[in-house]
């Protein structure tokens, strides 16, 4: 037996009957020779981590636009925290950690510069709308590797597509990532908002803290432990009613106090105006799109190519392009 086959045999004996086994994957769009060392889901994780889109996450906004200070989250650190929470839950439920990790690491590859502000802008200007979860799937299926995509397994692609809203992922591993995403962003956004002086500890609703805990670690521990206990032996990842209601209340508090707070979000309008100017510029000057997007322009239209280009930008790259195109340069004597 190859090492991969040994690992798959271990999955068969060690994982829950409800787990998704890599040997039972629905496969890839393009068939390819299997690796003798890694399972298909391990290979998917590697492909995501080595992708250009994954590296760009370190310079994309999570909540605060280009914050001063090294301790605020970026889209990259958010992704890593989601991965850790999701793997903890998967291990406790004897589900497939490799599949869970691949979905978690790939779930936000399609996120825009400037976080959800950029997503809302592209949704307004892109014919047919825009959503980062659909763009994440597009990144792995179409945009990476010079247009070839990463050729990931069906289960990973399904988990990426279903990680935010709408239909649940068809695997429990994919469902875990959706919940882990919510657990991660609500709690680390609280920590960043506290650090930024947007909220204070006493602002967090007391009835929520009594259920979930009064500290960052206590809240995450409560949410993870509750999901594990409520989901054990079930065919759906769930929360207990009490903890689920407390989490919804905490999410509501964050939307009211942070996500729509002018102090935290005051610069978002400027960021959206900048992205709109970039979108309109490349609509009228498509020849200036990089070579990687010219085939998309021909096959799927200018708007699709421009949207893909802007969605893939990091925050500083978008600012640089805007300055290059729209900010006058000082004149110097040669």
Secondary structure, 3 states (H helix, E strand, C coil): CCHHHHHHHHHHHHCCCCCCCHHHCCCCCCCCCCCCCCCHHHHHHHHHHCCHHHHHHHHCECCCCCCCCCCCCEHHHHHHHHHHHHHHHHHHCCCCHHHHHHHHHHCCCCCCCCHHHHHHHHHHHCCCCCCHHHHHHHHHHHHCHHHCCCCCCHHHHHHHHCCCCCCCCCCHHHHHHHHHHHHHHHHHHHHHHHHCCCCCHHHCCHHHHHHHCCCHHHHHHHHHHHHHHHHCCCCCCCCCHHHHHHHHHHHHHHHHHHHCCHHHHCCHHHHHHHHHHHHHHHHHCHHHCCHHHHHHHHHHCHHHHHHHHHHCCCHHHHHHHHHHHHCCCCCCCC
